[in-house]
């Protein structure tokens, strides 16, 4: 997720906006993670406008990560993860730790 975020930030520096037509495949090369080996997460990327985005990783059923909860990151650096969560609850105080 951090590599994808870095790519998005680099594109904003060059173009003064996030790519509104980007897809997770065009940024990362796949919509699952990891790129090699058994896929554990389905990745999704949403641009809310030219200046904001949200990246999510949802555990894939019947994998070791199933039931672990959604992982989220946005353009402001806000992170969210909670065991078993299915929706993002991004805020200034949310994090990737329990």
C-alpha positions in Angstrom: 0.0 0.0 0.0 2.8 2.4 0.8 4.3 1.8 -2.7 1.0 2.6 -4.3 0.7 5.7 -2.1 4.2 6.8 -3.2 3.3 6.4 -6.8 0.2 8.5 -6.4 2.1 11.2 -4.5 4.7 11.3 -7.3 2.0 11.8 -9.9 0.5 14.6 -7.9 3.9 16.4 -7.7 4.3 16.1 -11.5 0.7 16.9 -12.5 -0.5 19.0 -9.6 -3.4 16.5 -9.1 -4.0 12.8 -8.6 -4.8 10.8 -11.7 -8.6 10.8 -12.0 -8.5 8.0 -14.6 -6.1 5.7 -12.7 -7.0 2.2 -11.7 -5.3 0.0 -9.2 -4.1 -2.2 -12.1 -2.5 0.8 -13.9 -0.7 1.9 -10.7 0.2 -1.4 -9.1 -0.1 -3.9 -11.9 -2.8 -6.0 -10.2 -5.8 -5.7 -8.0 -4.5 -8.3 -5.5 -1.6 -8.4 -3.1 1.0 -9.7 -2.9 1.9 -9.6 -6.6 3.6 -13.0 -6.4 2.4 -16.1 -4.5 -1.1 -16.6 -3.1 -3.3 -13.5 -3.2 -4.3 -12.5 0.3 -6.0 -9.1 -0.3 -8.2 -7.5 -3.0 -7.0 -3.9 -3.6 -9.3 -1.0 -4.5 -8.5 2.6 -5.3 -10.9 5.4 -5.2 -10.3 9.0 -6.2 -12.9 11.3 -4.7 -11.7 14.2 -6.8 -8.4 15.4 -8.2 -7.0 16.0 -4.7 -8.1 13.0 -2.6 -7.9 9.2 -2.8 -8.6 6.2 -0.6 -6.8 2.9 -1.0 -8.3 -0.3 0.6 -7.1 -3.8 1.0 -9.8 -6.4 1.7 -8.8 -9.9 2.9 -9.8 -12.6 0.5 -12.0 -15.4 1.8 -10.4 -18.8 2.6 -6.9 -17.3 3.0 -4.8 -16.8 6.1 -5.9 -13.2 6.2 -9.7 -13.9 6.0 -11.5 -12.2 8.8 -8.6 -10.0 9.7 -10.4 -6.8 8.6 -10.1 -4.2 5.9 -6.9 -2.0 5.7 -7.3 1.6 4.5 -5.0 4.5 3.7 -5.8 7.9 2.3 -4.1 10.9 0.7 -3.8 12.6 4.1 -1.7 9.7 5.5 -4.6 8.5 7.7 -4.5 4.7 8.2 -7.2 2.4 9.5 -7.3 -1.3 10.4 -9.5 -3.1 12.9 -9.9 -6.9 13.4 -12.9 -8.0 11.5 -13.8 -4.6 10.1 -15.5 -4.4 6.7 -15.6 -0.6 6.3 -13.0 2.1 6.6 -13.2 4.5 9.5 -10.4 6.8 8.6 -9.7 9.7 11.0 -6.8 11.7 12.4 -6.5 9.2 15.3 -7.1 5.9 13.4 -4.1 3.6 12.9 -2.9 0.2 11.7 -2.5 -1.1 15.3 -5.0 -2.5 17.8 
